[in-house]
Amino acid sequence: FAYRRSTAATPLPRLGSFDVVAMEEQPTNGAFHKIFDEGIENCLAQGFRPILEVRSTKYVGNMITCNATDGEYYFKVMLAGNCFQSEVDRQRFAIGMLIRCNHYMLQGGGNKRFFGITKIEVLSRLPEALKKPDNQLQKFVPVGFEDVGMSQVASQVPPAVAHFQQQQQQQQQ
């Protein structure tokens, strides 16, 4: 909830001398920059728990690879299979949902690292009116990191396309 002084002709419900206004949860703008510029340890120590929107998902064994956005940028994110706080969260997790990152880290080595999330809370679905179109999001590539794939954000990859992409990747290996 946010608090503001009343300017409405018809008063809203009152809490002391302030009105209570419900705010839509939205992605935390600039979250990826903050995490990579200030460092994960500092962000966790400050209690920084960013909200991200899930734009695509792919299940790989007990891990989930997805594109997530902070409202400005999108980035490849890996979720641990046991990252959900409850079975309800696991069932609600889907494309378009907002997730709060309660614990996160960098995984991998050298310049092929990725953002790993080990504890999330599934919040709600971001209303369409508040979503930023895919073509207005920029890919986030931290300074000193190699581009690790997922060259464009996709809100939903049709199953046939995903299957074809998976076959091509297997052939290249």
N, C-alpha and C positions, 0 to 999 in steps of 0.2 A: 504494500500500500504506500501511496505517496500522500503527503499532506500539503494543502494549499489554502490560502485565504479565500473565502467565498466572494465571488463576483457575480454569481448567478442571481437573477431576479427571484427565482424560486429556490429557497434554501435546500441544500443537500443534507443528508444525515450529518449530525454534528458530533464531534468528539472534542470537547473543550471548545476552544475558539477556532478550530480548524475543521475543514471538510475532509472526509475520507474518500479518496478516489482510487478505485482499483486500476492497476496498470497492467497491460499485457506484458507477459514475459517475452523478451526478445534476445537474439544473440548479443553477446558482449562485444561491441565494436572495438577493434584494435586488440583483441585478446591474443592473437598469435604474435603480434609485434611485442606486446608487453612480456609475454612468456619468454620469447627468444632474446629480447633486448636486455631484460632485467635478470634473466636466469630462472630456471624452474625452482631451484631451492628457495630463492628469495620470494617468488610468487607464492609458493606453498606456505612459507613462514608467515607471509602477510595475510594468509587466509584467502587468497585470490582463487575463486572457484568460477571460472568462466562458463557461460552458457553458449552452446554451439547448436546449430541446426544440422541435422543429418540430411545430406543430399543424395547419397547413394550408399549401398551396402553390398558386401560380398563376404560370404562365410568361407573361411579357409581353416579346416580342421576345427579346433576349439577357439579360434580367433575370428574377429570380425574386422575386415578392412573397409573403411568408408571414406568418402569425401565429406568433410564437415565445413561449415562456414561460420565465421564470426560476424557476418553481416557486411564485411568489406572484402575479405579474402576467403579462399577455400584452400584446404590443405588435406593431405592424406593422413588419416588417423587410424591407428590400430587399437582395437578394444580387446582386452583380455576376456576370455570366455566366462570368467567368474566376476566380471566387473559390475554386474547388476546387484543392487542392494536387496532386491526381492524378486520372487518369481513373477509378481505383477509387473515390475519394471521390465523383466525379460520379455514378457508377452506383449507389452505396449511398445517396445522398441521397434521403430519402423522409419522409413523415409519420411521426411517432413517433421519429425518430432524434435523437440528441443531437449537437449541433455545438459545437465550440470556436471562438470568435471570436478569431482571431489578429490581425486588423486591422479597424478599424471607424471610422465617421465620421458626422457629421450631414450630410444632404444637403438641398437645397431652400433656400428663403429665407423670411424673415419668420417668421410663426408657422405656416407650412405645411411644416415640416421633418419628415424621417423619419430613422430609424436605418438607415444603410447599412453593410453588411459586405462588405469587399473580399477577405478571406482567411479561409477556414474549414477546419477539419479535421473530417471526419465520424467520430464515435467509435463509438457502438453504439446499439442500440434500448433505450429506457428500459423496464424490465419493467413490466407492467401494475400490479403490486402497489405500485410506487413512484410511479405517475402520480397527480397531483392531478386530481380530476374537473373538467371544464370549468366547471360552475356554482360552483365554489369559487375560481376564479381571478378576479382583478379586472383591469379594463382599466387600463393605465398611461397616464396623460396628464400629461406633464411640465408643471410650472408655467410659464405664459406661452405654452404651445403650444395651437393649435387642435386639436380632435379631428379627425384626418385619415382617419376611416373605420374599417372593420372593427369595428363596434360590439359584436360578440360573437365569442368564440372558437369555432371549429368544428374538431373533430378531422378531419372529412372532409366535404366538400361533394359530394353526389352529382353526377355529370356533367350530368344534365338540369337541376338547379337552377343549377349554375354557368353553363351555356349561357344559361338564362333571365335570370340576373342580368346577364350580359355584354350581352345584347340590350337590356335595359332601360337600362343605362348608356350604350350607344351612342345610343339614342333621346333621352336627356336631353341629350346633347351636341349 
